[in-house]
């Protein structure tokens, strides 16, 4: 079967991927398994380290005490990739390496035992950018600490790390600092069906995808398999793009994040036109600034699962701004979404449904193309409507989900 994409030089951007023929909206462009991946430390007890499925009673590796599996079948299948990591984890107990160090170590193990599939990548690890030359000294210092941790972590299993890396790894990956920089700049966040982070992985060919704040493709995950799908009709030789960040934010915030994380200034059409910025900041400024200034505190309460306090704060804020800040205002939408989360966790279904329904027209405005974020919000509302036996409304909402595919 002819590949639907090919590598090319994108004007002003460097390497990129483009369509080899016409691709229709919703079509699967490519799917890929990771060269290396790991479950996020914060979810290490809740997600199977082999199939990345959430579970309540996972089996724990008796040796490293960290890796967990659905059953003995998952554990056996994971052993070839886990056995070297297991010794490294044991050597650090009770400490744990960071996610980026664990991912870099798993990458080293994969490169020391290359498979046929890793040699078929469109983009080799050697070609991946580390961006070390454009980093601030402070960021470089942080990465240097991670590189030292990587060497310490691998000592148990790869005592002569630098020597082994020189014999088996491509030139630009032989220094631990360069390797950890490539990992942090090029890895993808692996998410579940509700777009919640569960881990990270390296998918070398798909690192060629360039960014756009209104991309023509999105990435979704089926466990660890990355699927690239078109969200608009794409013409032959048109560049394929994704968004590296959450696009529901102001132009200056998106550009700051892209510069800090990915070391480039975005000049896409949406950034140059500052599309939707005016709508996101609509309403009386003194009122929406109150919402903006409280968001960090609300996120902290949410992280602590302090749902009663979260709901009380959100309700007070939303009633205080009233109609002077429209639903389309970015900060009002974020506070409304946090209130929706709180209501769901507290089992207050009727109120949750009302809050959710209120957000749908706003999501439709901010996601003109099919997008997983919009789809997940529709599913949340549809499930609430179905549970509360608002069957006609639920059916209409689920039809909207189908129309996105």
Secondary structure, DSSP 8 states (H G I E B T S, - for coil): ---SEEEEEETTTEEEEEESS-B-TT-EEEEE--SEEEE-GGGTTTB-TTT--B-SS-EE-TTTS--EESSHHHHHHHHHHHHHHHHHHHHHTT----HHHHHHHHHHHHHHT--TGGGG-SS-GGGS---GGGS-HHHHHHHHHHHHHHHHHHTTT-TTHHHHHHHHS-GGGSSHHHHHHHHHHH-EEEE-TTS-EEEEEE-GGGGG-EE-TT-SEEEEEETTEEEEEESS-B-TT-B-EE-SS--SS-HHHHHHHHHHHH------HHHHHTTTHHHHT-S-HHHHHHHHHHHHHHHHHHHTT-HHHHHHHHHHHHHHHGGGS-TTSHHHHHHHHHHHHHHHHTT-HHHHHHHHHHHHHHHHHH--S--HHHHHHHHHHHHHHHHTT-HHHHHHHHHHHHHT-
